Amino acid sequence: MKPIVFKQANTTLVRPSTMTPDECSPLPVFSDGQQTISCWGLSLKERITALFIGKVWMSVRYGGSQPPVWLQCAKTVFKQSGNGQ
């Protein structure tokens, strides 16, 4: 999977200095101070695998716990409003 730049993204997370560019790349995100949202694109192979396997795995590089997270398949997770979001 690869991160996707999306119109609501308002910042970019950078990799920790302890990781190489191969381990972690910049991540465009939307953040409102309470949640951070990123968007990911699947390759054709990943789409086919997800269709037949029906699983998506998530790893959070922290180790002590798992913070609250969610995954969703949708065109957008942002509600339409007058300000273009």
N, C-alpha and C positions, 0 to 999 in steps of 0.2 A: 504494500500500500504506500501511496505517496501523498504528502500533504497538498491540499489545494488552496490557492488564494481565492477568497470569496469576498463579495462586496462589503459585508459587515465587519470584516477583519479590521481592527483598529490598533493592533500592535503585532510585533513579531517576537516570539521567544527565541533566545539564542542558546546554543549548546553550552553546557558547563565546561569549564576549563579543563576538567579531568577527563573529558571525552574527546575522541577524534572526530573529524568531519564524517568519516565512514560510519561511526557509531550513532551520530546524532546530527541532524541538519536543522536549519532555522525552521520555525513553525509559525505560520501566520495564524493568529487567533483573534476572536472577539473577546473582550473582557469588560465587565461592568463592575468589577470589584467584589462580586459575589460568586461569579462563575466564569470559567474560561471555556470557550467553545472552539474546537478545531474541526476542519473538514478533510476527509481522506478519500482518495480515489482508488478504486480497485482496477488492476489490470484485467484483461480478458480472462487469463488463466485463473486469477483470484475470484472473478465473478462466477465462473463455471464451477470452481471448487466450492464456493459458498452455496451455490444452488444445489449441488448434489450432497455435500457434507452437512450443510445447515448449521455450521458453527462459525463463530468469530471469537478468537481469543484476544484478550487484552492483558498487557503487562504494564505495570506502573513501576518505574525504577525508583524505588524508595526503600523497600525491604522491611520497615517496621510495622506497616499496616497497609490497608488499602483505603485511600480517601474515597468519599462518595463520588461515584462516576456514573455515567450513563452512555449507552450506545443506541443509535437509532438509524434506521434506513429511511430516508425521506429526501425529497427534493430540497427542502429547506426546513430548519427548525425555528426560523424567525417568523413571527406573526406579521402580516402585512399591515402597515399603518400609513398615515399621511406623510411620514418623513422618509419613505422609501425602504424601510426595513420590513 
